[in-house]
Amino acid sequence: MQPTKTRGGEPGATRAAQAPAAFGAYRGICSTCIHAPTCVHRMKNAEVAIWECDLFESYETPRLYEAVETHLGRRGAIMAMLEEIQSKYGYLPAAALKVIADKTGASLVDIYGVATFYKFFSLEPRGEHLVSVCLGTACHVRNGPAVVGEFERQLGVAAGETTPDREFTLDTVACLGACALGPIVVVDGHYFSHVSPTKVKRILKRAREGLDKVEVKKDKRIFPIRVNCPRCNHSLMDPEFEIEDYPSIRVTMSFGGEHGWLRLSSLYGSYSVESEYKIPQDAVVNFFCPHCHAELRGPAACPECGAPMVSMIVRGGGVVQICSRLGCKGHMLDVNGVNI
């Protein structure tokens, strides 16, 4: 999924003058884009001043300020802000640290101190996949260093570095708390136990294919549902537009300045989505009934990320709720017919 399309023109050069010094090496709208350090497209066209890009997102974006202002005045606010920004961008952009300092009144030195103290945070862009190899005592004596060496050989980078194409970041950790299963490797939150150098290539292959990939036809936890609008009770099923060989769920959606159609898989447990516009990862989307145009927002917040849940009535009784944030897998199915 691609971030919201934004057009930049020559006037963007005025904003470039206000950009942080870290952006000074970039040309065109890249000089104010928070994705510039990780942008493969810019890396391929470093000598060209780009003024129109589907990936553009200003470091002044409301999304960044929302991540900061949501936690203002709360206990542990700075940690919460850093965690949310890290989850949104994959690292902590220099511009984000300055925004936190400005909004909280804390010194930039203190913000930087927190960001560098915890290993979870990164000041450098990470790859699409994060590989963490444990080198605690138990894993070390079970040939953990050889596992790290094989990852380094396969990826062509040293531990602590990111591949040039931004696909993988290789890291080492002191202990993952599963000593009996060592050597332990964690890839994108998925644990691999008793890892040997011969297993490294297979682990990387699985990561490239998608560790969260669902086998729709084989997984018995996935089953079709039929849903209606909770406001007007019209069917939301679209037999003319199939996803994964089943009728899709038809809704209209809006995000940013875009408004259009969206289709969801009707298989509960599947996360397949097709839409009229490319939706940015982590964007919170507003869902509407295509018949009565009522917003389908439910009363609950996602237990995974806190975004609003989208509610639909399940035919035969019950309610299904899915998270409105693209990329989040929070969902709930209540078959007791609770009114929402």
N, C-alpha and C positions, 0 to 999 in steps of 0.2 A: 504493500500500500504506500502511496506517495502523499506527502504533505500537501495542504491546500495550495492550489495554483495562485500565485501572486505575480502580477506584472510589475516590472520595475522599469523606469525610464530615466532619462538624463537627470531629472530632478532628484533622483536617489543620491546623486553625488553630494547634495547638500547634507543629507543625513550621514553620509560617510564621514564627514568632518567631525561628527559627534561620537563616532564609534570608539571603543576602547583601543588602546595602542596595539593590543594583540591582533587586531584585525587590519592593521596598517599595511601588511604585506599583500593583501588581496585587492583585486581590481573589480570595478563595477559594483553591482549590488552584493557581491561576495564580501565586500568590506563591512557590511552591516548584517550579514547573515550568520546566525548562531550555528548553522550546520557547516560553515566553511571549513573548519579543521578536519571534518570527517568526510567531506564531499568528494566522492570518487570522480564525479563529472568535472569538478573544478580542477582536480589533480591532473586530469587528462587534457585540460584546456587552460593551463596556468597562465599562459601568455595572453589570453584573450579576455577583454573586459566584457563580462556577461551582464546584460541588462534585463533579461527575461528568463525566469526559471521556475519550474514546477515545485522545486524544493525550497524556495526562498522562505525564510522565517526570520524576521528582525530580532536582534537581541533585546529589543524593547517590546517584544510581543506580549499581548495580554495573557497568553498562556504562562509565560514566565512569571509575570506579576501575580497571576492567580495562585500559582504554587507558593509564592511568598506570603501574600496577604491572607490566605486561608488560615495560616498558623500564627499570625501576629497576635501578641498578647497572651499566648498560651504557654503553659509550662513546657520547657524543652523545645521552644519554637525553632531555634536555629537548627537543631538536629533534624526536626521534622521537615523543615524547608530543604535542607541539603539532601535528605533521603528522597523527597518527592522530585526534586530537580534531577538527581542522579537517575531515578527510574524513568524520567521523561526523555532525557538526552543521552543516557548511557555513561555520562561523565559530568563533571562540574565545570562548565565554561567560566572563564575569567569574568565575563560580563555578569553572570549569575551571582558570583560572590560579591561583586560590587553592589548589585541590587539589594542583596540581603543586608549588607552593611548599611546602605542608605536607609532602608526601611526599618531596621531594628535599632539603629544608632550605635551598634557595636563597631569596634574598629575592624578594618580589613585584616589586620594582623591576627586578631582573635579568630575571625572566621576562617582564615587560612590555617590557623593552628588546629582547629577542630577538623577541617577537611583533610589534613595530612596525618592526623593522629590515628584515625580509623582506617583499616585496610579496605573496608567496603567501598570507601570513596576513591574516586580517581580524578585527577586534574587533567589527565590526558584522554583523548578519545579512545574508547575500547572497540574491539571488533564486534561483529554480529554475534559471535559465539565466545563465551568466556570459559576457558579451560583452567581449572585449579587442581594442581597435583599436591597431595599432602606429603610433607617431608618431616612430619613429627617422628619421634624416636621409633615407634613401632613400625611405621611405614618405611623409615630410612633403613632399618636393618633388614627389611624384606625386599630390598632392591628398589626402593622408591627413586633414588637418583638415576638409575638406569631407565626408569619410566619417563622421567623428565627429559633425559637425553634423547630418547626416541621421539618424544613429542617435538623437541627442538629440531631433530633431523627431518621429521616429516613436514613440519611447518616452515622450516628455514629461518626461524627466529630464536633468540635466546629467551629464557624465562624472564618475564617482566616486560616483554615486547609484544607488539601487534604486527600481524602480517601486513605487507604493503597494500593489499586489496581490502583491508579492514574486515576480513572474514573471521579471523581468530585472534584472540588475545590469550597468551599463555602466562600463567601465574603459578606461584608456589605458596603454600600456606603452612603454618607451623603445626596445626592439628585440626582435624575435622570431627573429633570426638567419636570415631568409629574404629578404634585401634584394632579390634579383633578381626576386622574385615580388610585390613590393609594389604597392599598399598591401595589407597582410595584416590579416585579421580572424580571430580564433579564438573559436569559440563552443562551449562545453562540450568543449574539447579537439579540435575539428574545425577544420582550417585552410581558409580561403577566400582565394585569391590574386587579384591584380589587381582588387580590389574598387573599384567606383565607387559614387557615391551612388545610382544607379539600381538597384543590386543589393541595397541594404540591405533593402528591403521583402521581397524573396524570401528572403533569409537568415533574417529573423525568422520568416517563415512556415514555413520548414523546421525551425527550432528548435522552434516550437510543435507541429509534427506529430511531432517526434522524429527527431533526427539518427541515432539508432541503430536506427531502425525497419527491420525485415527484411522484404523481399518474399518470403514463404515459397514461393510458387508459381513465382517467377521466378529466384530465386538458386540456381544450380547447386551451390553449396557446402553447401546444406541437403538432407538426405536422411533417410528414415525408418530407424530401427534398432529391433530387438526385444531386450529385455534380461531377464535372470534374476537372482535373488538369488545372490550369490557364496557364501552359506553353505549354503542348502538347495536351491538350483538350481530353485526354483519360478519360473514365469513371473511377471513383474511387469506384464504387459500387461493393459489393461482395455478390451476392445472395446466395452463398454457405455457408456463415458465417453470421447467423442472430443474432442480438441483439435486445431484446424486440420485437421479432416476425417480425422484418423488416430487409432487407438487410443492412449489415454494411458498413461503409466507410473504405476502405483498404488503408493504407499507410505504409511506413517503417519509422523507427524512430531511433534516437541515443541519448544517454545521458551518461555522464561519459565515460567509456570504453566499453559500451554495444551498440549493433546494432542489430535490429531485426524487427519483424512485430508488427503492432498495428492496432486494429480495434476500430472505433468510432461508437457510435449509430448514425443512420441517422435521428433520431427524434430531431428536433430543440427544444432546451429547456431541453433535457435530457443530463446527464453528465456521462453516462455509458461508460466505456472504458475497453477493454481487450487487453493484450499485452503479448509478448513472455517472457519478463523479468519483474520482480517487480520494479516499478518505485518509487523512494522516493517522499514522499509528498513535495510539493513546488519546485520540480526539474523542470528546464526549458528543454523541450524536443525539439529536432530538427526533423521536419517532412519532408519527402521526397516522391515524386511521385514514385510508384513502377514500372512505365513504362519508363519515361525519366530520373528518378533519380534526377530531379531538386528539390532544397529545396523549400518548400511551404511557406516560410516566406513572409509576406506582408510588406508594407511600414509603417504601423502604430504600435504604442505600445499600450498595453492593458490599458484602462483607469482605471482599478481597481488596477493593480499591477506593470505596466510598462514593463512587459515582451513582447517579440515580438508576434505579432498576426500571426496566420496561415490562409492563404487565399485560398478559393476554389470557383470555379464558380458554381452557381446554375443553373441547366438546366431550360430553359424557361426564363432566364434573372435574373441577380443579382449576388451578391457576399456574401458569408458567411465568417465571420472571427471568429476564436475561439482563446482563449489565450493558449499559449504554456506552461504555468506553470501548473503542475498538482495540482488540488485542487482549482485553481482560476475559477470563474464562469463568467469571462468576455467574452461576445460574442456579435456579431453584425450581422445583416442581412440587406443588402442593396438590394432592389428589383428594383433599377433604372438602373441596368446594367452598373455600373461604371467600367471602365477598371482599373485594378491594375497591 
